[in-house]
Amino acid sequence: MERKMSKMKNVYRRYALAGATFSIAISIGFFMQSSEASQAPAVSARHSAAISDHIEETSLSTGLTQPQSKAAKSLPPMPEDATLQAELPKEPLVLIVSKDVPVGMLPQEEHSPALGCDVLLDAKTAAAAMLEVYLTAPCQAGERVTFEHKGLRFTEIVGAEGYLQVLVPALSEEVDVVATFANGDHAVTSLSVDSAVLYERAVLQGSGIEGLQLHALEFGASYGTSGHVSADTPRELTAVIDGKGGFLIQLGDPGIPNANTAEVYTFPSGSLPQQASIRVTVEAEISETNCGQHVSGQSIEMIEGKIKEVHEYSLHMPDCDAIGEFLVLKNLLQDLTIAQN
């Protein structure tokens, strides 16, 4: 029993001695590693210093210059914040993009012809060698249309239903009337008017001829009497039937911008049983709308169914301080002399 106890104590002593030895070994190893790590920078620093001294001595002995270390250079300073404020010009700055002269107003866009919208024009003769002209244009309602016959031109507006009826004085025995729209659509009608040889006509026409009037003084009449025919006293078409003299008709719509308008005086030379002399004049009343403006146009004379005279006129209206006065255009239309049959 004592031997067993002695053996057990010896075993415990060996285990305790082995554990202590193992702990001491671990501690010694950790201490050595820590000492080496702490001494490594110092050794490295001493080694680097020695190498640097050796390089410096070598440079001095050989006369070579040691390059400066990039790390020794300091970083460039940061730019300072901009504190100055830019001052804008007090006056607006105008830049001239181009010195070219403008080409003027661009033309208005015209309507393209519509397919399946035929324009039809028809006419028939009426009293006093007049023509009743009928225009059918279902796709041109509200559009402007210009009628032309033997140089006579006037502008109208098509009705809301695409229909229009106008009176056109025949200026020849063989008549062609043309109706033309702004988009190029047009129609033509032709017919014979044998009675045109029995009438004489005077035409005054132009674009923007407001203030210009055609006057006819029949049988030596003076202004304001029953023989004075003008836009203010135009007479009815039936005057030629009753033998009272001639009549005047106005063509074109003056309310349309840049419209062609005309005044036409008709006298029945073939049916008058007596010799007659008719004085025909053109007068211009100076108004607020035409004072200082340029006016131009044309006059046409028809005798016995044929065009005899065509005259162009152009005049500058007086200044606006002459409003209310009248100008008489001489020799623009010849007086009509009707020989006795």
MARGU-816934 format. One record per residue (C-alpha): z negated, y, x negated. Coordinates in pm, whole numbers, plus 50000, padded with zeros to 5 digits. Layout:
<kedos>
ZYX ...
</kedos>
This chain:
<kedos>
500005000050000 499195024649725 502365014549547 504405022649857 502785056249893 503425063749525 507075054949564 507415077049870 505945106849683 508345101649394 511295101649634 510155134249796 509745150349454 513305141149354 514735155749680 512765187849642 513825191449277 517485185649369 517345211849648 515755237549423 518285231049152 521175235149397 519755268149526 519315281849177 522925272349088 524315290149392 522325321449315 523425321848953 527105318549059 526915346949308 525215369049048 527885362148793 530685370049038 529045402749141 528485412548778 532105405348686 533375425448987 531215455348896 532195453748533 535955449348600 536675486048680 534775497348380 536665473648155 539945483848317 539075520548278 538155515547910 541365496447858 543495523548030 541755550547825 542495531747508 546165527847602 546385565047689 544835574847354 547245552247174 550255567947359 549005603147283 548565595046912 552025579246904 553565610047071 551955633846826 553135613246530 556705609446658 557075644746803 557895631147153 556525648247458 554615628147709 556105630448057 553835645448312 552615623248589 554045629948932 550635623849078 549305652848870 551535677249056 549985693249361 551695691549703 553625722749815 551665745350048 552295741950425 554335770150577 552335795750763 552705799351137 555245825551240 553395854451397 556235879751428 557825881951770 561595888851797 562305920551993 565125918152249 567475947952284 566435972052556 570035979252656 572255950852788 574615937152527 578215936852648 580665913752474 584385919352511 585915884952562 589505896552582 591385929052567 594395915252751 595525934953054 594845915453380 597935900153530 597025913953873 596175897854199 597035861354232 599315852354520 597675838154830 597865800954875 600575791855121 600275764355374 602255732955306 604795722655569 603275697955812 605175665855882 606185659556241 605805696156341 609365707956400 609965745056461 612375751656748 614165784456821 616245791957127 617705823457281 619635836457577 621315869657653 619635896557860 620585930957992 621685958757752 622925933657490 619405921557428 618305886257339 615375867357481 614235845857187 611855816357235 609935801456944 608125767956967 605925758656669 603035736056777 601585733556425 601875770856347 599605785456613 598095818456498 600445821156198 602645850956115 606385847156156 609225870656058 612385874056264 615615885856105 619045895056241 621745914956056 619155931455830 616745938856114 613305924456028 609985924056212 606785903356199 604825887956486 601965863156539 602525829456708 600415824257019 597405801157039 599535773657197 602215775556930 604615795257149 606135830257123 608745850257314 610315882257179 613195906057262 615775911656989 618555937757015 621955923656920 623535942356629 626825923156649 628835901956889 628105870156697 624375867356661 622255846056425 618485849656457 616225833756193 612465828356226 610625821755897 606985812655829 604975819455513 605115782755408 608925782055423 609315765555764 612145782155955 614485778156246 617825793956342 619525800656673 623065813956729 624985827257028 627665852557128 626865886257286 630135901357406 628435931357564 627275944357222 630485965457198 629285986257493 626215999857311 625296021157014 622046016156830 619886033856570 617236014156380 614276026756173 612315999255997 610025992255706 606645978355601 603666000355679 605706028955828 602856041756040 603496077956128 607296075656109 609016078856446 612546077556576 613506105556817 616636108357034 617486140657216 620126132457480 622616157357625 621166187057437 617586180757550 614636195657366 611336180257268 609086171457559 611806171857824 613226142558023 616056137557773 613646132257484 613296094957397 610666083457144 607786058957104 605706081757329 608436082257599 610446050357535 611856044857887 612436011058042 615365988657962 616685994458314 617466030758223 620916020158102 621656004558440 620646035558635 622776057558411 619796078458297 620526073557929 619146051757654 615826035257575 613666027157271 611945994457183 609295988056919 609355954956730 606675938756516 602885939156524 601485968856325 598055952156322 599285925156080 598745934155711 602035943155538 603975935355854 607585945555901 607965968256202 610955985556357 611986010556623 615406006056786 617066032057009 619876019657234 622416041157421 625036027257667 628196043157529 630526019557717 629196026358066 628646064058053 631376082158254 630996114758060 631106127657707 627686128757545 626126140757228 622816126057114 620826141056832 618906113856640 616126123556399 613316107256205 609996125056189 606796116956001 603416128156127 600886132555847 597676113755934 594526100955766 596106066755716 599326078055547 598496110955375 599186109155004 600776074755047 604216062154948 606446052055239 609766033755219 612106015555453 615606013955593 617786028355869 620686010056038 623386023156271 625496001356501 628556015256679 630645994456921 629015961956818 629395966656439 627105978656161 628426012256036 625696027455821 622696014255627 620426038355439 617346032555226 614606058755236 611606065055014 609216094155029 605736104354922 603666118055206 601916151755153 598246153255061 595556149755323 595056187255359 598326186755561 597016162555828 598526170156169 601786184656036 605246168956076 608086161755834 611706158655949 613886134555748 617376148955753 620616128955723 618796095755754 620556088556083 623756104256210 623936120456551 625686099456811 628786113756972 629916095057281 633526100857380 634376102857750 635996071057886 
</kedos>
